[in-house]
Amino acid sequence: MGQPRETKRFAIGRFTMDPAVWNVLHDGSLTAVKGCIPGEVILSVEIAYLCRFLPTKASILNVTLYQCDQFEYRPYVAPPVLALSVIVAGGLELLSAELNEGSMCIACSDGEHGGTLHLRYNAACIATQEGRVLTLAELESASDQYWTEWRARNA
């Protein structure tokens, strides 16, 4: 959809805090989180519609955050949540992302009033369940294919 986005890269498949990476995961559900803050954190995002157009048989992508020193969910009508297990139990659906004051802020639906997931990390990597690292171009291509198919079905 539109022009290719540019992102700074550390190494093949690693990205800086780029909202484009998270926006491709629109409507994905956070199903698991493991790791520790500060450190490396791995998020499992269930996103079957996108995975149909990627080299995987699974419906989940793993997002690894390197040197993560902030992982906090801020519900709109409740106090912030810091515990990873409590955050994942909230059934968050990722909606849209933006950088704000040095944090990646991801608007989420949580089945009630919603909130924002605040992350800060040095680099990120997205991989299939089988371990294949994906590029932003692959993710965007899969997203474009999905939306092209969706528009054709719903025209």
C-alpha positions in Angstrom: 0.0 0.0 0.0 1.8 3.1 -1.2 5.5 3.8 -1.2 7.9 1.4 0.6 8.8 2.7 4.1 12.3 3.2 5.1 13.7 2.0 8.4 17.1 2.0 10.1 18.6 -1.4 10.3 21.2 -2.9 12.7 21.6 -6.3 10.9 19.5 -8.4 8.6 16.0 -8.6 10.1 16.7 -6.2 13.0 14.9 -2.9 13.2 15.1 0.1 15.4 11.9 1.4 17.1 9.9 1.9 13.9 6.1 2.3 14.1 5.9 0.7 10.6 6.9 -2.6 12.0 4.1 -2.6 14.6 1.5 -1.1 12.2 1.9 -4.1 9.9 0.8 -6.2 12.9 -2.5 -4.4 13.1 -5.3 -6.5 14.6 -2.7 -9.0 15.9 -3.4 -10.4 19.4 -0.7 -10.6 22.1 -0.8 -14.3 23.2 2.5 -14.8 25.1 5.4 -12.8 26.5 8.6 -14.2 28.0 11.8 -12.6 29.1 12.7 -10.0 31.6 13.1 -6.2 31.9 15.7 -5.0 31.4 16.8 -7.5 28.8 15.4 -9.6 25.9 11.7 -10.0 25.6 9.9 -12.2 23.2 6.2 -11.5 22.3 4.0 -14.0 20.5 1.5 -12.2 18.2 -1.4 -14.3 16.8 -2.1 -12.8 13.3 -3.5 -15.6 11.1 -4.7 -13.3 8.3 -1.1 -12.0 7.7 0.6 -15.4 8.2 -1.4 -16.8 5.3 0.8 -14.6 3.0 4.1 -15.5 4.8 6.4 -18.5 4.7 4.9 -20.2 7.7 2.3 -22.8 8.6 1.6 -21.2 11.9 -0.7 -18.3 12.8 1.8 -16.7 15.2 4.8 -14.4 14.7 7.4 -13.9 17.4 8.7 -10.4 18.0 12.0 -10.2 19.9 12.9 -7.0 21.6 16.6 -6.6 22.4 17.8 -4.5 25.3 14.2 -3.8 26.3 14.0 -1.5 29.3 10.3 -0.6 29.2 7.3 -2.8 28.8 4.2 -1.3 30.4 0.5 -1.4 29.6 -1.4 1.8 30.5 -5.1 1.1 30.4 -7.1 4.3 29.8 -9.2 3.9 33.0 -6.9 1.9 35.4 -3.4 2.1 36.8 -0.4 1.0 34.7 0.4 -2.7 34.5 4.1 -3.8 34.6 3.9 -7.5 35.1 4.4 -9.3 31.8 2.1 -12.2 32.8 -0.7 -9.8 33.7 -0.2 -7.8 30.5 -0.5 -10.9 28.3 -3.5 -12.1 30.3 -5.3 -8.9 29.2 -5.9 -10.2 25.7 -4.4 -7.2 24.0 -5.2 -6.6 20.3 -2.6 -4.4 18.6 -4.1 -1.5 16.7 -1.6 1.3 15.7 1.8 2.5 16.8 3.7 5.8 17.1 6.9 7.0 18.7 6.2 9.3 21.6 8.9 10.7 24.0 11.4 7.9 23.3 8.8 5.1 23.7 7.0 3.0 21.1 3.3 3.5 22.0 1.0 0.9 20.7 -2.8 1.6 20.9 -4.5 -1.6 22.0 -8.0 -3.0 22.5 -8.4 -5.0 25.7 -12.1 -5.9 25.6 -13.0 -3.0 27.8 -11.8 0.6 27.5 -8.5 0.0 25.8 -5.1 1.4 26.5 -1.5 1.9 25.3 1.4 -0.5 25.4 4.6 1.4 26.0 7.9 -0.2 24.9 11.5 1.0 24.7 14.1 -1.2 23.2 17.3 -1.0 21.2 16.3 -3.3 18.3 13.6 -5.7 17.3 13.3 -8.8 15.1 10.2 -10.6 13.8 10.3 -14.3 13.0 7.9 -17.1 12.1 7.2 -19.8 14.6 9.6 -21.9 12.6 12.4 -19.4 13.3 12.7 -17.7 9.9 13.5 -14.0 10.4 11.3 -11.7 8.3 12.1 -8.4 6.7 9.9 -5.3 6.8 9.5 -5.7 3.0 8.2 -9.2 3.4 5.7 -8.1 6.1 4.5 -5.2 4.1 4.1 -7.3 1.0 2.0 -9.8 3.0 -0.1 -7.0 4.3 -0.5 -5.5 0.8 -1.6 -8.9 -0.5 -4.1 -9.4 2.3 -5.7 -5.9 1.8 -5.8 -6.3 -2.0 -7.7 -9.6 -1.5 -9.9 -8.1 1.1 -10.9 -5.1 -1.2 -11.6 -7.5 -4.1 -13.9 -9.6 -1.8 -15.7 -6.5 -0.4 -16.0 -4.4 -3.5 
